[in-house]
């Protein structure tokens, strides 16, 4: 009997759907209004944040920039360089700063007497 072909070791791990290359997900299609809105949003951001081409990253950069601006306004109000009325111009949900009220414990007050 002659062998039916060349015997080679079986390759393990090559078969199966997990090895296949995944197709890249398609970019979402935007309407003209949405494209114009993204363009306007990118013009409002600082230059390095506006260079992003991915719409999701652009929106994330805008959200981070808004948070930075809100923190700056709060800090300036706290320092006294902006009037308290400036807090009313902040987006809803961010206007109420969360200040912790710290009270002295009774023992520390008694020790001072």
N, CA, C and O atoms as a GROMACS GRO file, in nm:
protein
  452
    1UNK      N    1   0.081  -0.119   0.000
    1UNK     CA    2   0.000   0.000   0.000
    1UNK      C    3   0.085   0.125   0.000
    1UNK      O    4   0.181   0.137   0.076
    2UNK      N    5   0.048   0.214  -0.084
    2UNK     CA    6   0.119   0.340  -0.090
    2UNK      C    7   0.040   0.447  -0.015
    2UNK      O    8  -0.083   0.446  -0.013
    3UNK      N    9   0.113   0.538   0.046
    3UNK     CA   10   0.041   0.646   0.115
    3UNK      C   11  -0.034   0.733   0.015
    3UNK      O   12   0.010   0.751  -0.098
    4UNK      N   13  -0.148   0.786   0.058
    4UNK     CA   14  -0.234   0.864  -0.030
    4UNK      C   15  -0.191   1.010  -0.040
    4UNK      O   16  -0.263   1.086  -0.104
    5UNK      N   17  -0.094   1.049   0.011
    5UNK     CA   18  -0.049   1.187   0.003
    5UNK      C   19   0.047   1.216   0.116
    5UNK      O   20   0.080   1.128   0.196
    6UNK      N   21   0.089   1.335   0.121
    6UNK     CA   22   0.184   1.374   0.223
    6UNK      C   23   0.111   1.395   0.355
    6UNK      O   24   0.013   1.470   0.362
    7UNK      N   25   0.158   1.331   0.456
    7UNK     CA   26   0.099   1.347   0.589
    7UNK      C   27   0.165   1.466   0.659
    7UNK      O   28   0.287   1.473   0.672
    8UNK      N   29   0.083   1.558   0.701
    8UNK     CA   30   0.134   1.675   0.774
    8UNK      C   31   0.059   1.688   0.905
    8UNK      O   32  -0.055   1.644   0.916
    9UNK      N   33   0.123   1.746   1.003
    9UNK     CA   34   0.051   1.765   1.129
    9UNK      C   35  -0.066   1.862   1.111
    9UNK      O   36  -0.061   1.956   1.032
   10UNK      N   37  -0.169   1.835   1.185
   10UNK     CA   38  -0.289   1.918   1.177
   10UNK      C   39  -0.264   2.050   1.250
   10UNK      O   40  -0.210   2.052   1.360
   11UNK      N   41  -0.304   2.159   1.187
   11UNK     CA   42  -0.286   2.291   1.248
   11UNK      C   43  -0.401   2.317   1.344
   11UNK      O   44  -0.519   2.308   1.307
   12UNK      N   45  -0.367   2.348   1.465
   12UNK     CA   46  -0.468   2.371   1.568
   12UNK      C   47  -0.493   2.521   1.582
   12UNK      O   48  -0.400   2.601   1.579
   13UNK      N   49  -0.617   2.558   1.596
   13UNK     CA   50  -0.651   2.697   1.622
   13UNK      C   51  -0.673   2.781   1.498
   13UNK      O   52  -0.700   2.900   1.509
   14UNK      N   53  -0.662   2.723   1.382
   14UNK     CA   54  -0.681   2.800   1.259
   14UNK      C   55  -0.828   2.797   1.218
   14UNK      O   56  -0.877   2.890   1.154
   15UNK      N   57  -0.896   2.692   1.254
   15UNK     CA   58  -1.034   2.678   1.210
   15UNK      C   59  -1.127   2.752   1.306
   15UNK      O   60  -1.091   2.781   1.420
   16UNK      N   61  -1.247   2.781   1.258
   16UNK     CA   62  -1.350   2.839   1.344
   16UNK      C   63  -1.376   2.984   1.314
   16UNK      O   64  -1.291   3.053   1.256
   17UNK      N   65  -1.491   3.030   1.353
   17UNK     CA   66  -1.532   3.168   1.322
   17UNK      C   67  -1.456   3.274   1.402
   17UNK      O   68  -1.455   3.391   1.363
   18UNK      N   69  -1.392   3.236   1.512
   18UNK     CA   70  -1.325   3.337   1.594
   18UNK      C   71  -1.199   3.390   1.528
   18UNK      O   72  -1.150   3.497   1.566
   19UNK      N   73  -1.145   3.318   1.432
   19UNK     CA   74  -1.022   3.360   1.367
   19UNK      C   75  -1.049   3.453   1.249
   19UNK      O   76  -0.961   3.529   1.208
   20UNK      N   77  -1.168   3.448   1.196
   20UNK     CA   78  -1.199   3.531   1.080
   20UNK      C   79  -1.183   3.679   1.113
   20UNK      O   80  -1.208   3.723   1.225
   21UNK      N   81  -1.142   3.751   1.012
   21UNK     CA   82  -1.132   3.896   1.031
   21UNK      C   83  -1.272   3.954   1.039
   21UNK      O   84  -1.359   3.923   0.957
   22UNK      N   85  -1.292   4.036   1.136
   22UNK     CA   86  -1.422   4.100   1.149
   22UNK      C   87  -1.432   4.215   1.051
   22UNK      O   88  -1.336   4.289   1.029
   23UNK      N   89  -1.548   4.227   0.993
   23UNK     CA   90  -1.568   4.337   0.900
   23UNK      C   91  -1.580   4.466   0.980
   23UNK      O   92  -1.645   4.470   1.084
   24UNK      N   93  -1.519   4.569   0.931
   24UNK     CA   94  -1.528   4.696   1.002
   24UNK      C   95  -1.672   4.746   0.995
   24UNK      O   96  -1.739   4.736   0.893
   25UNK      N   97  -1.716   4.799   1.107
   25UNK     CA   98  -1.854   4.848   1.110
   25UNK      C   99  -1.866   4.971   1.020
   25UNK      O  100  -1.774   5.052   1.010
   26UNK      N  101  -1.980   4.983   0.958
   26UNK     CA  102  -2.001   5.094   0.867
   26UNK      C  103  -2.022   5.221   0.947
   26UNK      O  104  -2.082   5.219   1.054
   27UNK      N  105  -1.972   5.330   0.896
   27UNK     CA  106  -1.992   5.458   0.961
   27UNK      C  107  -2.138   5.498   0.946
   27UNK      O  108  -2.198   5.475   0.841
   28UNK      N  109  -2.195   5.556   1.049
   28UNK     CA  110  -2.336   5.593   1.038
   28UNK      C  111  -2.356   5.703   0.935
   28UNK      O  112  -2.273   5.792   0.917
   29UNK      N  113  -2.468   5.694   0.867
   29UNK     CA  114  -2.504   5.795   0.768
   29UNK      C  115  -2.574   5.910   0.840
   29UNK      O  116  -2.668   5.887   0.916
   30UNK      N  117  -2.529   6.031   0.816
   30UNK     CA  118  -2.588   6.148   0.879
   30UNK      C  119  -2.664   6.229   0.775
   30UNK      O  120  -2.628   6.233   0.657
   31UNK      N  121  -2.770   6.293   0.822
   31UNK     CA  122  -2.844   6.382   0.732
   31UNK      C  123  -2.764   6.510   0.714
   31UNK      O  124  -2.666   6.534   0.784
   32UNK      N  125  -2.807   6.592   0.622
   32UNK     CA  126  -2.737   6.719   0.597
   32UNK      C  127  -2.743   6.809   0.719
   32UNK      O  128  -2.647   6.879   0.750
   33UNK      N  129  -2.857   6.809   0.789
   33UNK     CA  130  -2.870   6.891   0.910
   33UNK      C  131  -2.772   6.845   1.018
   33UNK      O  132  -2.710   6.927   1.085
   34UNK      N  133  -2.760   6.714   1.034
   34UNK     CA  134  -2.668   6.660   1.135
   34UNK      C  135  -2.523   6.691   1.100
   34UNK      O  136  -2.443   6.724   1.187
   35UNK      N  137  -2.491   6.681   0.972
   35UNK     CA  138  -2.354   6.714   0.928
   35UNK      C  139  -2.324   6.861   0.954
   35UNK      O  140  -2.214   6.896   0.997
   36UNK      N  141  -2.422   6.948   0.927
   36UNK     CA  142  -2.403   7.091   0.951
   36UNK      C  143  -2.388   7.119   1.100
   36UNK      O  144  -2.308   7.204   1.139
   37UNK      N  145  -2.463   7.048   1.182
   37UNK     CA  146  -2.454   7.066   1.328
   37UNK      C  147  -2.318   7.022   1.379
   37UNK      O  148  -2.259   7.088   1.464
   38UNK      N  149  -2.266   6.910   1.329
   38UNK     CA  150  -2.133   6.864   1.368
   38UNK      C  151  -2.026   6.964   1.324
   38UNK      O  152  -1.929   6.988   1.396
   39UNK      N  153  -2.043   7.023   1.207
   39UNK     CA  154  -1.948   7.123   1.157
   39UNK      C  155  -1.949   7.246   1.248
   39UNK      O  156  -1.843   7.299   1.283
   40UNK      N  157  -2.070   7.291   1.286
   40UNK     CA  158  -2.080   7.407   1.377
   40UNK      C  159  -2.018   7.375   1.512
   40UNK      O  160  -1.952   7.460   1.573
   41UNK      N  161  -2.040   7.253   1.560
   41UNK     CA  162  -1.984   7.212   1.688
   41UNK      C  163  -1.832   7.212   1.682
   41UNK      O  164  -1.767   7.254   1.778
   42UNK      N  165  -1.775   7.167   1.572
   42UNK     CA  166  -1.629   7.163   1.561
   42UNK      C  167  -1.570   7.304   1.555
   42UNK      O  168  -1.456   7.325   1.596
   43UNK      N  169  -1.646   7.402   1.503
   43UNK     CA  170  -1.593   7.539   1.499
   43UNK      C  171  -1.594   7.604   1.636
   43UNK      O  172  -1.520   7.700   1.658
   44UNK      N  173  -1.675   7.554   1.729
   44UNK     CA  174  -1.682   7.611   1.864
   44UNK      C  175  -1.574   7.556   1.956
   44UNK      O  176  -1.547   7.615   2.061
   45UNK      N  177  -1.514   7.446   1.919
   45UNK     CA  178  -1.415   7.382   2.005
   45UNK      C  179  -1.276   7.441   1.982
   45UNK      O  180  -1.251   7.502   1.878
   46UNK      N  181  -1.186   7.423   2.081
   46UNK     CA  182  -1.047   7.463   2.059
   46UNK      C  183  -0.989   7.386   1.940
   46UNK      O  184  -1.035   7.276   1.909
   47UNK      N  185  -0.889   7.442   1.873
   47UNK     CA  186  -0.837   7.382   1.748
   47UNK      C  187  -0.795   7.236   1.760
   47UNK      O  188  -0.824   7.157   1.670
   48UNK      N  189  -0.729   7.197   1.868
   48UNK     CA  190  -0.682   7.059   1.876
   48UNK      C  191  -0.798   6.961   1.898
   48UNK      O  192  -0.789   6.845   1.856
   49UNK      N  193  -0.904   7.005   1.963
   49UNK     CA  194  -1.020   6.917   1.985
   49UNK      C  195  -1.109   6.912   1.862
   49UNK      O  196  -1.182   6.815   1.843
   50UNK      N  197  -1.104   7.014   1.779
   50UNK     CA  198  -1.191   7.021   1.661
   50UNK      C  199  -1.136   6.942   1.544
   50UNK      O  200  -1.208   6.920   1.446
   51UNK      N  201  -1.011   6.897   1.551
   51UNK     CA  202  -0.950   6.825   1.439
   51UNK      C  203  -1.003   6.683   1.425
   51UNK      O  204  -0.982   6.619   1.322
   52UNK      N  205  -1.071   6.634   1.526
   52UNK     CA  206  -1.119   6.497   1.526
   52UNK      C  207  -1.221   6.475   1.415
   52UNK      O  208  -1.314   6.554   1.398
   53UNK      N  209  -1.205   6.367   1.339
   53UNK     CA  210  -1.295   6.336   1.228
   53UNK      C  211  -1.410   6.245   1.272
   53UNK      O  212  -1.517   6.247   1.210
   54UNK      N  213  -1.389   6.167   1.375
   54UNK     CA  214  -1.492   6.075   1.422
   54UNK      C  215  -1.602   6.154   1.493
   54UNK      O  216  -1.572   6.226   1.589
   55UNK      N  217  -1.727   6.143   1.451
   55UNK     CA  218  -1.835   6.221   1.513
   55UNK      C  219  -1.853   6.192   1.661
   55UNK      O  220  -1.881   6.283   1.739
   56UNK      N  221  -1.837   6.066   1.702
   56UNK     CA  222  -1.853   6.031   1.843
   56UNK      C  223  -1.744   6.098   1.926
   56UNK      O  224  -1.773   6.150   2.034
   57UNK      N  225  -1.622   6.098   1.878
   57UNK     CA  226  -1.512   6.161   1.951
   57UNK      C  227  -1.530   6.312   1.953
   57UNK      O  228  -1.494   6.376   2.052
   58UNK      N  229  -1.583   6.368   1.847
   58UNK     CA  230  -1.608   6.512   1.841
   58UNK      C  231  -1.709   6.554   1.947
   58UNK      O  232  -1.690   6.655   2.015
   59UNK      N  233  -1.816   6.476   1.961
   59UNK     CA  234  -1.917   6.506   2.062
   59UNK      C  235  -1.860   6.488   2.202
   59UNK      O  236  -1.890   6.567   2.292
   60UNK      N  237  -1.777   6.386   2.221
   60UNK     CA  238  -1.713   6.365   2.351
   60UNK      C  239  -1.619   6.480   2.384
   60UNK      O  240  -1.616   6.525   2.499
   61UNK      N  241  -1.543   6.528   2.287
   61UNK     CA  242  -1.456   6.644   2.309
   61UNK      C  243  -1.537   6.767   2.346
   61UNK      O  244  -1.496   6.845   2.432
   62UNK      N  245  -1.653   6.784   2.283
   62UNK     CA  246  -1.740   6.898   2.314
   62UNK      C  247  -1.792   6.889   2.457
   62UNK      O  248  -1.795   6.989   2.528
   63UNK      N  249  -1.832   6.769   2.499
   63UNK     CA  250  -1.881   6.751   2.636
   63UNK      C  251  -1.772   6.779   2.738
   63UNK      O  252  -1.797   6.843   2.840
   64UNK      N  253  -1.651   6.733   2.712
   64UNK     CA  254  -1.539   6.760   2.802
   64UNK      C  255  -1.507   6.909   2.808
   64UNK      O  256  -1.476   6.962   2.915
   65UNK      N  257  -1.515   6.975   2.695
   65UNK     CA  258  -1.488   7.119   2.690
   65UNK      C  259  -1.592   7.196   2.770
   65UNK      O  260  -1.559   7.292   2.839
   66UNK      N  261  -1.718   7.155   2.760
   66UNK     CA  262  -1.824   7.220   2.837
   66UNK      C  263  -1.800   7.201   2.986
   66UNK      O  264  -1.819   7.294   3.064
   67UNK      N  265  -1.759   7.082   3.027
   67UNK     CA  266  -1.729   7.057   3.168
   67UNK      C  267  -1.614   7.145   3.217
   67UNK      O  268  -1.618   7.196   3.329
   68UNK      N  269  -1.513   7.164   3.134
   68UNK     CA  270  -1.402   7.252   3.171
   68UNK      C  271  -1.449   7.396   3.188
   68UNK      O  272  -1.408   7.465   3.281
   69UNK      N  273  -1.536   7.440   3.097
   69UNK     CA  274  -1.586   7.577   3.106
   69UNK      C  275  -1.672   7.597   3.231
   69UNK      O  276  -1.661   7.700   3.297
   70UNK      N  277  -1.755   7.500   3.263
   70UNK     CA  278  -1.838   7.508   3.383
   70UNK      C  279  -1.750   7.513   3.507
   70UNK      O  280  -1.776   7.592   3.599
   71UNK      N  281  -1.646   7.431   3.512
   71UNK     CA  282  -1.555   7.432   3.626
   71UNK      C  283  -1.483   7.566   3.638
   71UNK      O  284  -1.461   7.614   3.749
   72UNK      N  285  -1.447   7.626   3.525
   72UNK     CA  286  -1.380   7.756   3.527
   72UNK      C  287  -1.474   7.864   3.581
   72UNK      O  288  -1.432   7.947   3.661
   73UNK      N  289  -1.600   7.862   3.536
   73UNK     CA  290  -1.696   7.961   3.585
   73UNK      C  291  -1.718   7.945   3.734
   73UNK      O  292  -1.720   8.044   3.808
   74UNK      N  293  -1.734   7.822   3.780
   74UNK     CA  294  -1.754   7.799   3.925
   74UNK      C  295  -1.634   7.849   4.005
   74UNK      O  296  -1.651   7.912   4.109
   75UNK      N  297  -1.513   7.820   3.958
   75UNK     CA  298  -1.393   7.863   4.029
   75UNK      C  299  -1.384   8.014   4.034
   75UNK      O  300  -1.347   8.071   4.137
   76UNK      N  301  -1.418   8.081   3.925
   76UNK     CA  302  -1.412   8.228   3.923
   76UNK      C  303  -1.518   8.290   4.011
   76UNK      O  304  -1.495   8.394   4.072
   77UNK      N  305  -1.636   8.227   4.020
   77UNK     CA  306  -1.739   8.277   4.112
   77UNK      C  307  -1.692   8.259   4.255
   77UNK      O  308  -1.712   8.347   4.339
   78UNK      N  309  -1.632   8.146   4.283
   78UNK     CA  310  -1.583   8.119   4.419
   78UNK      C  311  -1.470   8.214   4.457
   78UNK      O  312  -1.459   8.254   4.573
   79UNK      N  313  -1.385   8.251   4.361
   79UNK     CA  314  -1.276   8.346   4.388
   79UNK      C  315  -1.325   8.489   4.396
   79UNK      O  316  -1.256   8.576   4.450
   80UNK      N  317  -1.444   8.514   4.343
   80UNK     CA  318  -1.498   8.648   4.347
   80UNK      C  319  -1.470   8.729   4.222
   80UNK      O  320  -1.500   8.848   4.219
   81UNK      N  321  -1.413   8.670   4.119
   81UNK     CA  322  -1.385   8.744   3.997
   81UNK      C  323  -1.505   8.747   3.902
   81UNK      O  324  -1.504   8.822   3.804
   82UNK      N  325  -1.607   8.666   3.930
   82UNK     CA  326  -1.732   8.670   3.855
   82UNK      C  327  -1.847   8.684   3.955
   82UNK      O  328  -1.838   8.633   4.067
   83UNK      N  329  -1.955   8.752   3.915
   83UNK     CA  330  -2.069   8.762   4.007
   83UNK      C  331  -2.141   8.627   4.020
   83UNK      O  332  -2.128   8.540   3.934
   84UNK      N  333  -2.215   8.611   4.128
   84UNK     CA  334  -2.287   8.487   4.155
   84UNK      C  335  -2.393   8.462   4.047
   84UNK      O  336  -2.430   8.348   4.021
   85UNK      N  337  -2.441   8.568   3.984
   85UNK     CA  338  -2.543   8.554   3.880
   85UNK      C  339  -2.490   8.475   3.759
   85UNK      O  340  -2.569   8.425   3.679
   86UNK      N  341  -2.360   8.464   3.746
   86UNK     CA  342  -2.302   8.390   3.634
   86UNK      C  343  -2.336   8.242   3.642
   86UNK      O  344  -2.339   8.172   3.541
   87UNK      N  345  -2.364   8.193   3.764
   87UNK     CA  346  -2.401   8.053   3.779
   87UNK      C  347  -2.536   8.023   3.715
   87UNK      O  348  -2.562   7.909   3.675
   88UNK      N  349  -2.622   8.124   3.704
   88UNK     CA  350  -2.754   8.103   3.644
   88UNK      C  351  -2.743   8.076   3.494
   88UNK      O  352  -2.834   8.017   3.436
   89UNK      N  353  -2.635   8.119   3.432
   89UNK     CA  354  -2.618   8.100   3.288
   89UNK      C  355  -2.564   7.962   3.252
   89UNK      O  356  -2.556   7.927   3.134
   90UNK      N  357  -2.527   7.883   3.352
   90UNK     CA  358  -2.472   7.750   3.326
   90UNK      C  359  -2.583   7.655   3.281
   90UNK      O  360  -2.700   7.679   3.309
   91UNK      N  361  -2.546   7.547   3.212
   91UNK     CA  362  -2.647   7.449   3.168
   91UNK      C  363  -2.723   7.390   3.286
   91UNK      O  364  -2.668   7.382   3.396
   92UNK      N  365  -2.848   7.348   3.266
   92UNK     CA  366  -2.927   7.290   3.375
   92UNK      C  367  -2.858   7.167   3.432
   92UNK      O  368  -2.798   7.087   3.360
   93UNK      N  369  -2.868   7.152   3.562
   93UNK     CA  370  -2.806   7.038   3.628
   93UNK      C  371  -2.663   7.064   3.673
   93UNK      O  372  -2.609   6.986   3.750
   94UNK      N  373  -2.602   7.171   3.626
   94UNK     CA  374  -2.466   7.201   3.666
   94UNK      C  375  -2.459   7.327   3.750
   94UNK      O  376  -2.354   7.360   3.804
   95UNK      N  377  -2.571   7.399   3.763
   95UNK     CA  378  -2.570   7.528   3.830
   95UNK      C  379  -2.557   7.515   3.981
   95UNK      O  380  -2.504   7.606   4.045
   96UNK      N  381  -2.603   7.406   4.039
   96UNK     CA  382  -2.598   7.391   4.183
   96UNK      C  383  -2.467   7.324   4.223
   96UNK      O  384  -2.452   7.203   4.206
   97UNK      N  385  -2.372   7.401   4.276
   97UNK     CA  386  -2.246   7.340   4.317
   97UNK      C  387  -2.268   7.254   4.440
   97UNK      O  388  -2.355   7.283   4.522
   98UNK      N  389  -2.192   7.150   4.452
   98UNK     CA  390  -2.206   7.060   4.566
   98UNK      C  391  -2.098   7.093   4.669
   98UNK      O  392  -1.985   7.044   4.662
   99UNK      N  393  -2.135   7.178   4.764
   99UNK     CA  394  -2.043   7.214   4.872
   99UNK      C  395  -2.074   7.127   4.992
   99UNK      O  396  -2.190   7.108   5.027
  100UNK      N  397  -1.971   7.075   5.054
  100UNK     CA  398  -1.990   6.996   5.175
  100UNK      C  399  -1.979   7.087   5.295
  100UNK      O  400  -1.885   7.166   5.307
  101UNK      N  401  -2.075   7.076   5.382
  101UNK     CA  402  -2.074   7.154   5.504
  101UNK      C  403  -2.002   7.071   5.609
  101UNK      O  404  -2.045   6.960   5.641
  102UNK      N  405  -1.893   7.125   5.662
  102UNK     CA  406  -1.819   7.053   5.764
  102UNK      C  407  -1.848   7.117   5.898
  102UNK      O  408  -1.834   7.238   5.916
  103UNK      N  409  -1.888   7.036   5.991
  103UNK     CA  410  -1.917   7.085   6.126
  103UNK      C  411  -1.812   7.030   6.220
  103UNK      O  412  -1.765   6.917   6.206
  104UNK      N  413  -1.777   7.113   6.315
  104UNK     CA  414  -1.681   7.067   6.414
  104UNK      C  415  -1.751   6.972   6.511
  104UNK      O  416  -1.868   6.989   6.544
  105UNK      N  417  -1.677   6.873   6.554
  105UNK     CA  418  -1.734   6.781   6.651
  105UNK      C  419  -1.742   6.849   6.786
  105UNK      O  420  -1.669   6.943   6.815
  106UNK      N  421  -1.831   6.801   6.866
  106UNK     CA  422  -1.856   6.861   6.997
  106UNK      C  423  -1.730   6.861   7.083
  106UNK      O  424  -1.705   6.957   7.156
  107UNK      N  425  -1.650   6.756   7.076
  107UNK     CA  426  -1.530   6.748   7.159
  107UNK      C  427  -1.430   6.858   7.124
  107UNK      O  428  -1.369   6.916   7.214
  108UNK      N  429  -1.413   6.885   6.996
  108UNK     CA  430  -1.316   6.987   6.959
  108UNK      C  431  -1.362   7.125   7.006
  108UNK      O  432  -1.279   7.211   7.037
  109UNK      N  433  -1.492   7.147   7.011
  109UNK     CA  434  -1.543   7.275   7.061
  109UNK      C  435  -1.520   7.285   7.212
  109UNK      O  436  -1.482   7.390   7.262
  110UNK      N  437  -1.543   7.175   7.283
  110UNK     CA  438  -1.524   7.175   7.428
  110UNK      C  439  -1.377   7.193   7.465
  110UNK      O  440  -1.347   7.256   7.566
  111UNK      N  441  -1.286   7.139   7.385
  111UNK     CA  442  -1.143   7.153   7.414
  111UNK      C  443  -1.098   7.298   7.401
  111UNK      O  444  -1.006   7.340   7.471
  112UNK      N  445  -1.162   7.373   7.315
  112UNK     CA  446  -1.122   7.512   7.295
  112UNK      C  447  -1.160   7.599   7.413
  112UNK      O  448  -1.100   7.706   7.431
  113UNK      N  449  -1.257   7.560   7.495
  113UNK     CA  450  -1.303   7.641   7.609
  113UNK      C  451  -1.207   7.643   7.721
  113UNK      O  452  -1.232   7.707   7.823
   0.00000   0.00000   0.00000
